[in-house]
Amino acid sequence: MNVDLHCHSTASDGVLAPAVLVERAHARGVELLALTDHDTLDGLDDARATAESLGMRLVNGIELSCLWNGATIHVLGYAFERDALPLARAIETLHDGRWRRAELIAERLAAKGMPGALEGARAVQQELGDSGNAPARPHFAEFLVRAGHVRDRAEAFRKWLGAGKLGDVKQHWPTLDHTVRVLADSGAWISLAHPWQYDFTRSKRRRLVAEFAQAGGHALEVVNGLQPLEQVGGLSILAREFGLMASVGSDFHAPGDWSELGLYRALPEDLSPLWARFEERPAIAVAEQEES
């Protein structure tokens, strides 16, 4: 089955509206899709309506931001109930945190001689589609380009918005343990997003995976787009070591040669695919339901 369990629409920081994204995925032969926008479910209803009209399978998805050991980590949740109360509460908190984060990014940019960033980033965001969510760093990057502060988005992230720069605001995220618990309480299957993208040593990455598994995580995103094969191999080793399943996805944000729906490296055949379990309830959620 051609699956893609990681992509983003204009509901967060992608460039395609949810319905358009689903149509594109379908045209590219994707049979099972998860829309995993950052800290929001706003795009799911349009995505599901389009998927149903095309006879395509779509599972509920989300990518939640959290903190581990001082670093921003992303956790993917799948196949949860659309109206799960623990997740709804967590999203509301994250929504407020993202607006505070956007305001702080704008304040920091203004202090460096780049005023009007929040309004400018919001205008960029609104051009892509109506959203009540705060503008994200890609929107700020485009504002900086248009305002003439940088040559391109790459420079915007390298100088101002990337990891360790002034736009890398972390303090509003919940902990990894809390985020995994929220997803578990919402009946989700839980995967650690792109573990190799974090700027960690091998030993620190292994510790992250160990604590994620201990917290109740189910899978690693072993394959994220066209990442190098040695990274797929390294993550496969960690999945085997900690008894985790594997998820795959393009991490699509915008059309491009290296970022396209359904485009990613092959998953090693000996790993257990997470999506094979989507028709089941996660054991941790069932146990908690029985205890209550």
N, C-alpha and C positions, 0 to 999 in steps of 0.2 A: 504494500500500500504506500502511495506517495503522501507523506504527511509533512506538515510544517507546524510546529508547536511554539513558534516564537516570532511574532511580528507586531508592528505598531502602526496605528492609524492617526488621523488628525485629532482623535480624542486625547492623545498624549503628544508624542513628538515625531509622529510620522507625517508624510506629505500627502497621503491618499485618504479620502474619506472612507469610513468603514465599509460601505456598500461597494465602492469602487475597488477597494483592496480585495474583498471577497471575489468579485468578478475577475480580477486579475489572477488571483490564485487558482480559480476554477479554470481559466483559460490556459494556465500553465500546467494543468493536470494534477493539481493538489486535490486529494480526495478527503483528507481529514485536516482541518485547520483549527488552530486556537489563536484567537486574537488576544494578545497579552499586553495591552496598554499599561503604561506606568501608573499605578495607584488609582486606577479608575475603571469602572465598568460602563462608562457612558456610551461607548461604541458598540456594545454587544447587541442591543436590540436591532439596530439597523443591519449589523452584520448577520445576525441570525435570520432575519426576514429575507435577505438576499440569498443566503445559503439555502434556505428552504425552497426558494423559487427556482434555484438551479439544481436541486436534488443533491446538494453537497452536504457533507457532515461537518458541523461546527460544534466544538466543545467550548464551554465557558472557560476563559482564561484571564489571568492578570499577572503583572510583574510588580511585586511590592518592594519598596526600598526599606533597608534596615541598616543597623550598625553592628559591626563585629570587630573588636579589637581596634577601634578607632577608624575603621575603613567602611565606606559605603558598600553594601552587598545587596544584590538583587536576588529575590526568591520568586519562582514561578509557581502559581497554583492553577490546578485544572479540574474540570468536571465537578465543580461545586454547585450548589443551588444558587440561582441568580439572586435570590433575596435573603441569603444567609445573614442573620443578624450580626454575628461577630465580625464578619467581613465588612458589612455596611458601616459599623461603628469605626472600624480601623480605617476605612477609606475616608470617612469624614474627618478624622484626626489628621490623616496624611494630606488631605485636600487643604486644610488650614495651614499645615506645616509647609506645603509647597508654596502657598501665597506668601508666607513670611520669608521663606527662602528667596523667592523672586524679588521681594522688596529689599532684602539685604544685599543681594547681588547688585541690584540697581544702585543702592546707596554706595556700595564699594566702588562701582565703576564711576559714579559721579565724583567721588573723592579723588579719583585719578584723572579727572578732566573729561569725563564722558557722560554728560548729563542726559536725561530723558530715556534711559535704557528700558525702564519698565514699560512705559507707553510705547516705545518703539518695538520692543519684543512682542508686546501684546498685539500690536498692529500686524506684525508678521504672522503671528499665530492666527489671527482672525481672517487673514487673507486665505489661509489654507482651509478653514472651516470653522463654524461657530463652536466655541468651547467655553465652558465655565471654569475650566481648570487654569491654573497659573501657567504662564509661559515657562518653557524649559530652556536649558542651556543652548540647544540648537537655535531657538528663536532669538536668544540674546546674541548668538554668534552672527546670525544674519543681520541683525540690527547694527552690530559693530562694522560689518562690511559696508552696509548701505550708508552709514554715517561717515565712512572714510577713515575709521580708526585703525582698521587692519585691511590687508589685501584680500584675504579669503577666510573661510571658516576655519581652515586648518591653523592659520595664524591666530585666530581668535581663541581657539582652545589652547594652543601652545603658550600664548602670552597671558591670557586672562581667565579662561574658563575650565581648563583641564584639571586633572588631579593635582592637588597641592597648590593650585592658583587661587586667586581671591574669589572666583566664582564657584569654587568647590566647597559649598556650604553643607555641612553634615549634621549639625547639632539637633535637627528636628526629627530625625528618624528614630523609630523604636529599635529594640535589640533584635538580634537574629532569633533568639529563643522565643521571644514574644511573637514575632511574625510567624514563625513555624506553628506556634500554638494557635494563633488566630485562624490560619488556614486549616489546621487539623480540626478545630472546633466547627469549621464551616463545611466539613466533609470533602476537602480537597485532596487531590494527589499533589505532592509537593516536590519540586525539583530546584536544585541550586543552579542559578543562571550563570553561564559562561565563566566557570571557575578559573580559567586561564587568563582572563582579561584583567584580573586584579593584579596589581604590581607587588606580588608576593614571592618570597623564596619558595623552593619546593617544600621545605619543612613547614613553613607557615601555611601554604596551601593545603598540605596534608592535615594540619591541625584544624583548619577551617572545615574541611570535609568531615573529619572525625566528629567535630562538635555539631555540625549540621545533622549528621546521622544520629547522634545521640539525642538531639532535640526532637527527632521524629521525622526527619526528611526521608523521602522515598527514593529519590533519583538524582543523578547528576546530568546536566546538559553536556554530554560527552562530545556532541558535535554541534558547533555553532558556526553556521555559514562555511566559508572556505578557509577556516583556520588551518594552520600547518598540520601535516599528518602526525608529526611528533607530539603535538599537543593532544590530538585525539588519542594517541597511544598512551600518553601519560595519564589522561583522565580515565581511560579504560582500566588502567591498573588500579587507580583509586576506587573506581566503581566495584571492581572485583574484590579488593581488599576489605571494603566496608559493607559488602553485600547490598549495594544499591542498584536500582534499575537505571536505565539510560533514557534520556530524552534527546530530541534533535530539533533543530530549527534554523531558519535563515537569519533571524534577528533583523528582518526587513524593516527599513525605515523609508527608503526611497529607491526607485528603480536605478539600477547601475550594474556594471559588469561584475562587481564583486559582492553585490547585495541584491538578491532577487528571490522572490517567493519560490519555495520548493528547491532552492539551490543550496546544497551543503554537502560535505564529505559523507562517504558511506559509513554507517555504523558497524563496528565489528560484530560478526555474526553470533559470537558466544554471549553477548550481553542481552539482558532481558529488556525489551522495549516497554517503556512506561505506558504507552497508549493502548497496549493490549489489555490493560487493567481498567480502562475508563468505564466499563459497564459495571464494575464492582464498587462497593463502598470500601474506602480505606479502613483497615483493621482498627487503627487508633480511634477513628471517629465512631465506629460501631461500638467499641468497648466503652467509650465515654457516654454514648447514648444509652447503653444498657444500664450503666451505673446510675444514671440520672432517673 
